[in-house]
Amino acid sequence: MRSRAPKQLVLAFFGEHVVDDDPGPIRASVLIGVLEGAGVAAPATRATLDRLVQTGILARSRSGREILFSLTEHGTAVLREATARVRGPHPFDPQGTGWTLVTFTIPEDQRTLRHRLRSTLTWEGFAPLRDGLWLAPGEVDLASSLEPLRQDLPPDAVVGFHARELTGFPIGQSVRAAWDIETIRREHLAFIETWEDAAATAQASSALTLRTMLVADWLALLRADPRLPREFMDARWPAERSVEVYRRMHERLARASAGEFATLVGDRTAVNRRSAGAGRSSAPSPRRSAAGRSR
């Protein structure tokens, strides 16, 4: 089975089933079960959930013996920002023309913030061109991309520019230095090989787990592909095949996985109702209490 990062699986689960529909907090046991189907052991899932709480993506609560997890406002913003590309019609095409350049300065004692900023830039297609200078194809909506980080970024910490290639200064060599195009191709081919085969659904017995695995792989592929202009690719570039494979498999799994998710959420509601009912039935009625006192 292909190895997948637990964090990517958890984010895929919440992005597919929680961020838009708001079903309420999700039981830890549900998340552990879904990820176990994808080959992730329970301790690794628990550790991942703890880290996502620490970074402000998830919030932890408790209901009786159950530990529950829900998206924070920050986590919701992060997933909604990703949704446009995850579900977009042309996820591997540049946004506009030219190039976007970014330079930033984050104090040494704010390493977590620096990591979050680098992660955000990577998701938006940026790669370090040289010390302190990052490059991305097209016209990146930097303001929207950085919105989830806005309250934490120091004033003027990030500076962005939109640029175009100048005659006599071809950018091709810089592009090939910033991105390994053959590695990106291999990522596409690996995704296609995993999900195009009719036997892909044998990777897990649950449609909900399969859909989570599919979207986790899709997120990884979107992060790997910066949406370079087609002039840097050959005629056999596999991005369009990747899109076709993803949409076909996603559609195939959608109904069954949504049904499984609804059942799990319904089970939680049923458990709560049974617990409440048990509490009511165990309490003595006023008549019975009076009878007891009369004896």
C-alpha positions, 0 to 999 in steps of 0.5 A, a space after each residue: 500500500 502507498 504510504 500517506 502522511 497521517 496529517 494529509 489524510 486527516 485534512 482530506 477527511 475534514 476537507 471532504 466531509 466537514 468543512 462545508 456541511 458542519 456535521 459537528 465534532 467528529 469522534 476520535 474513534 471515527 478518525 482512527 478507524 478511517 486512517 487504520 483502513 489507510 494503513 496508519 496505526 492508532 498511535 500515529 493518528 492520535 499524535 497527528 490529531 494532537 499536533 493539529 490541535 497544537 497548530 490551531 487547525 483542530 479543537 479538542 472537546 469531550 463528551 462523556 468518554 468520547 474525545 471529539 475533534 472539530 475545525 477551528 476558525 483558522 482550520 476552516 479558513 485553511 481548508 476553504 482556501 485549498 478547496 478552490 484548487 482541489 475542486 477547480 476545473 484547471 488545477 494545473 494551469 497557471 493563474 494568469 501570466 507572468 510570474 509572482 515574486 515574494 521575499 519575506 523576513 520572519 524573526 528567528 524565534 518564530 520558526 513555527 510561523 516561518 514553517 507555516 508561511 513556507 508551507 502556504 507558499 509551496 501550496 501556491 506554487 512557489 519555490 525558492 529561487 535564491 536566498 530570500 526570493 521565492 518564485 511562482 508562475 502566474 499572478 498568485 492572489 497573495 492576499 487571499 493565500 496569506 489571509 489565514 496567517 495575517 494576524 500572526 505575520 509582523 507588519 511588512 514581513 512579506 513583500 510581493 511583486 508581479 513580474 514578466 520575463 525581459 528580452 535577453 534574460 530568459 527565465 527557463 534556466 531559473 525555472 529548471 533550477 527552482 523545480 525538478 520537472 521530471 520529479 513532478 512528472 513522476 508524481 503525476 504518473 504515480 498518482 495515475 498508476 495508483 488510481 487509474 487501475 480498476 483494482 484501485 478500490 481494493 486498497 481499502 474495504 471502506 469507501 470513506 477510507 478510499 475517498 480520504 486516501 484519494 483526496 490525500 493523494 490529490 492534495 500531495 499532487 497539487 502541492 508537488 505541481 506548481 502549475 508551470 506554463 505549458 511551454 516548459 512541458 512536452 506534449 506528453 505531460 500527464 496533468 490532464 490524465 491526472 485530472 481525469 483519473 481523479 474526477 472519475 474515481 471521486 465520482 465513483 466513491 462519492 455516494 457510498 462514502 457519503 453514506 458511510 459518513 452519514 451513518 457514522 455521524 448518525 451512530 454518534 447521535 444514536 449513542 447520545 440518545 441512548 445515553 440520555 435515555 439510559 440516564 432518564 430510565 435509571 433515575 427513580 420516578 417521583 412515585 417510586 421514590 415516594 413508595 420507597 420513603 413510605 416503606 
